[in-house]
Amino acid sequence: MNINWKKVGLFAGGTLFGTAGIKILFSDDAKKLYTVCTAAVLRAKECVMDTATNVQENAEDILAGAKDINEGRAQAKEEQTMEDEA
């Protein structure tokens, strides 16, 4: 039976690094990092939501202004038509 020590060494090294990696991912420092990153994401979300609200409000104002302009033009056209008929 021929043992390939290179493969055994690679397996052992991978297991060692994997175990160390898991300990690092669940360490207190990692948890602090996750908390800080999550807080940053929540702040970014709030900023995006505020911007979206402002855009929506501006769009509503623009739509209302456009409707007013069109109503004014329609009224002016109607008045002009009445004057032409008279």
Backbone torsions as a table, in degrees:
resi	resn	phi	psi	omega
1	MET	NA	127.6	-176.1
2	ASN	-108.7	118.4	-179.4
3	ILE	-94.8	128.1	177.5
4	ASN	-88.7	97.7	-174.5
5	TRP	-67.4	-25.8	178.4
6	LYS	-64.4	-44.7	179.2
7	LYS	-66.7	-38.7	178.1
8	VAL	-63.7	-42.4	179.2
9	GLY	-64.2	-42.9	178.2
10	LEU	-63.7	-41.1	177.6
11	PHE	-62.2	-46.7	-179.8
12	ALA	-63.3	-42.3	178.4
13	GLY	-63.8	-42.6	178.3
14	GLY	-62.8	-40.9	177.8
15	THR	-63.5	-42.9	179.7
16	LEU	-62.3	-48.8	179.9
17	PHE	-66.5	-36.6	177.7
18	GLY	-63.4	-44.1	178.5
19	THR	-64.3	-43.9	178.5
20	ALA	-63.7	-39.7	179.8
21	GLY	-62.9	-41.0	178.6
22	ILE	-65.0	-41.0	178.7
23	LYS	-63.8	-38.2	179.1
24	ILE	-67.1	-42.3	-178.2
25	LEU	-63.7	-28.5	-178.2
26	PHE	-105.7	15.0	179.6
27	SER	-76.4	165.5	179.3
28	ASP	-63.8	-38.3	178.8
29	ASP	-63.7	-39.7	178.3
30	ALA	-65.3	-40.5	178.7
31	LYS	-62.3	-39.3	177.0
32	LYS	-63.2	-42.2	178.2
33	LEU	-62.3	-44.7	178.4
34	TYR	-60.6	-39.9	-179.6
35	THR	-64.9	-45.4	179.8
36	VAL	-63.7	-42.9	179.3
37	CYS	-64.9	-40.9	178.7
38	THR	-64.9	-39.6	177.4
39	ALA	-62.9	-40.1	178.4
40	ALA	-64.4	-40.7	178.4
41	VAL	-63.8	-41.7	179.1
42	LEU	-64.4	-38.5	176.9
43	ARG	-64.7	-42.4	179.2
44	ALA	-63.2	-41.3	178.8
45	LYS	-60.7	-44.1	179.8
46	GLU	-61.7	-42.1	179.0
47	CYS	-62.9	-44.1	179.4
48	VAL	-64.1	-41.9	-179.9
49	MET	-65.2	-39.7	177.2
50	ASP	-62.6	-43.4	179.7
51	THR	-63.7	-43.5	179.5
52	ALA	-62.2	-40.1	178.2
53	THR	-63.4	-43.8	179.2
54	ASN	-63.2	-41.6	179.0
55	VAL	-63.4	-43.0	179.9
56	GLN	-63.2	-43.5	179.3
57	GLU	-63.3	-42.1	178.9
58	ASN	-64.9	-39.5	178.9
59	ALA	-63.5	-39.7	178.1
60	GLU	-64.6	-40.8	177.9
61	ASP	-64.0	-41.4	179.7
62	ILE	-64.6	-43.9	179.4
63	LEU	-61.5	-44.1	179.2
64	ALA	-63.4	-41.7	178.1
65	GLY	-63.7	-41.3	178.9
66	ALA	-64.3	-40.2	177.8
67	LYS	-63.7	-40.9	177.8
68	ASP	-61.6	-43.6	179.2
69	ILE	-61.1	-47.0	-179.4
70	ASN	-64.2	-38.8	176.9
71	GLU	-64.2	-41.4	178.3
72	GLY	-63.1	-42.9	178.4
73	ARG	-64.7	-41.5	179.9
74	ALA	-64.0	-40.9	179.5
75	GLN	-66.4	-42.1	179.3
76	ALA	-64.1	-39.9	178.5
77	LYS	-64.9	-40.3	178.8
78	GLU	-64.3	-42.4	178.2
79	GLU	-64.0	-40.1	179.9
80	GLN	-65.1	-39.1	178.7
81	THR	-64.2	-40.9	178.4
82	MET	-65.1	-39.2	178.7
83	GLU	-66.8	-39.7	-179.9
84	ASP	-65.4	-36.4	-179.2
85	GLU	-72.6	-29.2	-176.4
86	ALA	-79.0	NA	NA
